[in-house]
Amino acid sequence: MRRDRRGSATVEFAILFPLLATLFLGVTDITWFAYHRMALGDSLWAGARMGAGTQDGEPEMIARDHAWSSWLDSGYGGQPDFTAQLTGIAPNQMLTLSASITLEPISGLILKPITLDRSLTVRLENQLQANPQL
């Protein structure tokens, strides 16, 4: 009975290895993209927080610069494109900060690059009221 089972573990491993390798590489790619998506959101939040709280200068420029420096300081790869836009009038001015980055998959299972887009809108702080009550 024992002789009939010789080599069966090797055959089972040979059958399952491609499936396990494919699963592992797929999970690696998905977590790589999810990691960068969260990192992009963190950089947007840092930039929007600085842009919304500024008292002098242009909030769009400050938000873009701080989001970019936050991205660089964290050591993530790639070069996202940050854009900022002010909408509305005081006291309801909003700052929208957006980012886009194209990432290459690391395993090769996903055949084309994936573009991640994130956007964040915050209300500017310390706005003067248009019609103050006397």
N, C-alpha and C positions, 0 to 999 in steps of 0.2 A: 504494500500500500504506500509506503514511504517513497519508493522509487517513482511512482506515478506523479508525484507533486514536485519533483526536482525541476528547478528553473521556472516554476509558475510565478514566483514573485518578480523575477526579471521580466517576464512577459507582461504581467500586470503593470509593472512600472513603465515599460515601453509603450503600453497602450494609454496609460493615464498621463504620462509626462507632457505630451503636447497640449492636452487640455488644461492641465494645471499651469503650464507656462503661459498659455494664451490668457487664461484668467488672471494670472499675476500681472502680466504686462498691461492688460486692459485696466485693471484696478490702479496700477501705477500711473497710467496716462490720465485717468479720471481724477485721481487725487492731485496730480500735478496741476491740472487746470483749475480745480477747486481751490487749491492753495493760492494760486495767483489771483483768482477772482476775489478771494477774501483779502489778500494783500492790497489789491487795487482799491477795494472799498475802504480799507484802513487809511490809505494815503489820501483818498478823496475826503474822508471825514476830517483828517488832520488839516488839510488845506482849506476846507469849507469853514472849519471852526476858526482858523486864523483870519480868513477873509471876512467872515461875518462879524468878527469882533474888532476889526480895525477902525481907528478913528481918523487916520490920515492916509492919504494915498488912494490908489485905486484898489478896491476890494478884489476885482477880478485878477489883477496882476499878482497881488499878495497871495490869493488862494492858489493860483497856478504854481507860483514859485514854491510855496510851502508844500504843496502836494508832491511836486517833483523832488524836493529835497527829502521829504519823508520817504519817498520811494527809494531814493539813492541810499539813504541812511540805513534802511532795513536790509539792503543787500540782495534784493530780488533781481532777477535777470530781465532782459528786455528793455525796450524804451517805449513806454506808453505816451500817447498824445493827450495832454490835458487841455481842456478848453473851459472857459468860464464866461458866464453871461449874467448881467443884471437885468431884472425885469420888475415892472411896477414902479410906483412912485412912493415916496415917504408918506406915511409911516409903514407902508406895506411893501417895501422893497425886498425882493428875493434874489438870492445868489444861487445859480445853478452851475455846478461843477461837474464836468463829464470827463471820462477817460476811455481810451480805446487802446488795446494792445493785441498784436497778433503773435501767437505762440506756436512753435513747432512741437509736435508730439515727440516724446523722448524714446518711445519704444518702436515706433514704426508700424504699429497695428492700425493706428488712425492715419490715413494716407495723406490728408491735407491739413494745412495749418488751421488753427481755430482762432477766431477773433473774439475777444472778450470786451464787452461794452458795459460800463457802469455809469450811473448818474446819481447825483445827490443834490437836493434843493433845500436850502436853509434860509430862514428869515434873518435879515441884517439886524444886528443889535444896535442899541443906542441911537435910534432914528428920532429926529425931531418930529413932533406931531405937526401935521399940516394945519390944524385948527385947534390950538390949545384953548382949554376952557379958562376963563378968567374968574 
